Amino acid sequence: MSTDLVSLIVKALHELDGQQTLKIPQDLKREMSLFGLDGILDSLGLVTLVVAVEQAIEDEWGVSLSLADDKALSQRNSPYRTVGSLAEYAGRLLQETKRDG
């Protein structure tokens, strides 16, 4: 599922790039820094990406997740650091939702 989530995030980033003037490389990888000192997104871009990813997850798996909640914001290592860290965080939430629901 992690690979699917990485692909979903990459697709959302490319769609975001079409809407805003961002410097998003074509060959995005798991290690690509999203937010922070070396990140490709500013705070507005990050919020837009998170909303797009939440919607894409709901469209793909029929599960409504909140990727920007207190749990995400209070983690020692931000889930918004890289494409891979966001995919892993979303994957954990999906697993928890499936297990609990």
Secondary structure, DSSP 8 states (H G I E B T S, - for coil): -HHHHHHHHHHHHHHHHHHS-----SS--TT-B-SSTT-S--HHHHHHHHHHHHHHHHHHHS----SSSHHHHT-SS-TTSBHHHHHHHHHHHHHHHHHH-
